[in-house]
Amino acid sequence: DDIFDANTYKNGSDDLLELVWTVLWNITDETAENCRKFIEDNNDLQAFVDCLTVFGERFEVGNLAEAKELRPYLINDTYVEQFRMLMKQSNTNLEIRYKSGGILGHILNVGPEVLIISTDRNELNNDIFKMIKDWDIHLNQTINYR
């Protein structure tokens, strides 16, 4: 018999992973050097992509986007589309939509000479505007930010 059940493991470890992600968030908050270390030690953002694949939309990397010098790491079609998808599809989680839109806003802020992605800038701006306009402000949620 296989004693390892991936679903049981995933469900049983959600709380621990959320705690670990919160600790990671706190040690990278407004600390560009720790953010850079996270990127360099994890094959760019592969750890983020892996967590997103396994655990869904509960993970994000907003602290990396806040550090201007680290934004080029986020400027790639895969990451832009991941955040765009999270911003559009997280209908019940305002915090995920908010943070994903914020990350995309930071990415757009680098300027057209640096932002080389296949998604049109105006289309991305319109997506962010639509996301904000469509927020259900009556949802009973707290955005954990500062």
Secondary structure in CASP SS format (residue, H / E / C, confidence):
PFRMAT SS
TARGET T0000
AUTHOR 0000-0000-0000
METHOD secondary structure of the structure
MODEL  1
D C 1.00
D C 1.00
I C 1.00
F C 1.00
D C 1.00
A H 1.00
N H 1.00
T H 1.00
Y H 1.00
K H 1.00
N H 1.00
G H 1.00
S H 1.00
D H 1.00
D H 1.00
L H 1.00
L H 1.00
E H 1.00
L H 1.00
V H 1.00
W H 1.00
T H 1.00
V H 1.00
L H 1.00
W H 1.00
N H 1.00
I H 1.00
T H 1.00
D C 1.00
E C 1.00
T C 1.00
A H 1.00
E H 1.00
N H 1.00
C H 1.00
R H 1.00
K H 1.00
F H 1.00
I H 1.00
E H 1.00
D H 1.00
N C 1.00
N C 1.00
D C 1.00
L C 1.00
Q H 1.00
A H 1.00
F H 1.00
V H 1.00
D H 1.00
C H 1.00
L H 1.00
T H 1.00
V H 1.00
F H 1.00
G H 1.00
E H 1.00
R H 1.00
F C 1.00
E C 1.00
V C 1.00
G H 1.00
N H 1.00
L H 1.00
A H 1.00
E H 1.00
A C 1.00
K H 1.00
E H 1.00
L H 1.00
R H 1.00
P H 1.00
Y H 1.00
L H 1.00
I C 1.00
N C 1.00
D H 1.00
T H 1.00
Y H 1.00
V H 1.00
E H 1.00
Q H 1.00
F H 1.00
R H 1.00
M H 1.00
L H 1.00
M H 1.00
K H 1.00
Q H 1.00
S C 1.00
N C 1.00
T C 1.00
N C 1.00
L H 1.00
E H 1.00
I H 1.00
R H 1.00
Y H 1.00
K H 1.00
S H 1.00
G H 1.00
G H 1.00
I H 1.00
L H 1.00
G H 1.00
H H 1.00
I H 1.00
L H 1.00
N C 1.00
V C 1.00
G C 1.00
P C 1.00
E C 1.00
V C 1.00
L C 1.00
I C 1.00
I C 1.00
S C 1.00
T C 1.00
D C 1.00
R H 1.00
N H 1.00
E H 1.00
L H 1.00
N H 1.00
N H 1.00
D H 1.00
I H 1.00
F H 1.00
K H 1.00
M H 1.00
I H 1.00
K H 1.00
D C 1.00
W C 1.00
D C 1.00
I C 1.00
H C 1.00
L C 1.00
N C 1.00
Q C 1.00
T C 1.00
I C 1.00
N C 1.00
Y C 1.00
R C 1.00
END
